[in-house]
Amino acid sequence: MLFRKIAVLKLELYLCSEDVIMEQIQLYSKLNYLPTDLKSEVNDFIDFLLSKRKMAIKKKTPKFGCAKGQIYLSPDFDESLDDFKDYM
């Protein structure tokens, strides 16, 4: 799985601007120097970040009328308040 992600990073190297390419090359070279157990942790962290992004994208937007019948306004809502009679 980690090697597939590395292959995707390599492919993205060809599709990005020079600044991004340099960052990805640095990331790839750092990843190569890691021991196997740390590569496993990096893989888990990448999976965590991807799932976190998916959850952020999947947040539902409320539909129009979804709170219908849940809000109540009293019949005298538009009438003036007794506290303000002196000012009117």
JOPEZI-V504964 format. One record per residue. RES is the residue in three letters. PSI is psi in radians with two decimals (NA if undefined). D_FIRST is the distance of its C-alpha to the first C-alpha in whole Angstrom. Layout:
res=RES psi=PSI d_first=D_FIRST
res=RES psi=PSI d_first=D_FIRST
This chain:
res=MET psi=-0.74 d_first=0
res=LEU psi=-0.67 d_first=4
res=PHE psi=-0.54 d_first=5
res=ARG psi=-0.72 d_first=5
res=LYS psi=-0.65 d_first=6
res=ILE psi=-0.69 d_first=9
res=ALA psi=-0.67 d_first=10
res=VAL psi=-0.72 d_first=11
res=LEU psi=-0.72 d_first=13
res=LYS psi=-0.72 d_first=14
res=LEU psi=-0.70 d_first=15
res=GLU psi=-0.41 d_first=17
res=LEU psi=-0.63 d_first=19
res=TYR psi=-0.26 d_first=21
res=LEU psi=-0.03 d_first=22
res=CYS psi=3.00 d_first=23
res=SER psi=3.00 d_first=26
res=GLU psi=-0.70 d_first=27
res=ASP psi=-0.77 d_first=26
res=VAL psi=-0.65 d_first=23
res=ILE psi=-0.76 d_first=22
res=MET psi=-0.72 d_first=23
res=GLU psi=-0.73 d_first=22
res=GLN psi=-0.61 d_first=18
res=ILE psi=-0.75 d_first=19
res=GLN psi=-0.75 d_first=20
res=LEU psi=-0.76 d_first=17
res=TYR psi=-0.74 d_first=15
res=SER psi=-0.66 d_first=18
res=LYS psi=-0.68 d_first=18
res=LEU psi=-0.62 d_first=14
res=ASN psi=-0.54 d_first=15
res=TYR psi=-0.18 d_first=18
res=LEU psi=2.55 d_first=16
res=PRO psi=2.88 d_first=16
res=THR psi=-0.71 d_first=13
res=ASP psi=-0.64 d_first=14
res=LEU psi=-0.56 d_first=14
res=LYS psi=-0.63 d_first=11
res=SER psi=-0.71 d_first=10
res=GLU psi=-0.70 d_first=12
res=VAL psi=-0.72 d_first=11
res=ASN psi=-0.79 d_first=8
res=ASP psi=-0.70 d_first=10
res=PHE psi=-0.69 d_first=13
res=ILE psi=-0.75 d_first=11
res=ASP psi=-0.71 d_first=10
res=PHE psi=-0.81 d_first=14
res=LEU psi=-0.70 d_first=15
res=LEU psi=-0.72 d_first=14
res=SER psi=-0.60 d_first=15
res=LYS psi=-0.71 d_first=18
res=ARG psi=-0.71 d_first=19
res=LYS psi=-0.71 d_first=18
res=MET psi=-0.63 d_first=21
res=ALA psi=-0.63 d_first=23
res=ILE psi=-0.61 d_first=23
res=LYS psi=-0.03 d_first=24
res=LYS psi=2.28 d_first=27
res=LYS psi=2.48 d_first=30
res=THR psi=2.45 d_first=33
res=PRO psi=2.51 d_first=36
res=LYS psi=2.63 d_first=38
res=PHE psi=2.23 d_first=42
res=GLY psi=0.17 d_first=44
res=CYS psi=-0.31 d_first=42
res=ALA psi=0.27 d_first=44
res=LYS psi=2.27 d_first=47
res=GLY psi=-0.06 d_first=50
res=GLN psi=-0.23 d_first=48
res=ILE psi=2.30 d_first=50
res=TYR psi=2.28 d_first=54
res=LEU psi=2.35 d_first=56
res=SER psi=2.69 d_first=60
res=PRO psi=-0.49 d_first=63
res=ASP psi=0.47 d_first=64
res=PHE psi=-0.71 d_first=61
res=ASP psi=-0.14 d_first=63
res=GLU psi=2.68 d_first=66
res=SER psi=2.66 d_first=67
res=LEU psi=2.58 d_first=67
res=ASP psi=-0.51 d_first=70
res=ASP psi=-0.41 d_first=69
res=PHE psi=0.17 d_first=70
res=LYS psi=-0.57 d_first=73
res=ASP psi=-0.46 d_first=75
res=TYR psi=-0.07 d_first=73
res=MET psi=NA d_first=73
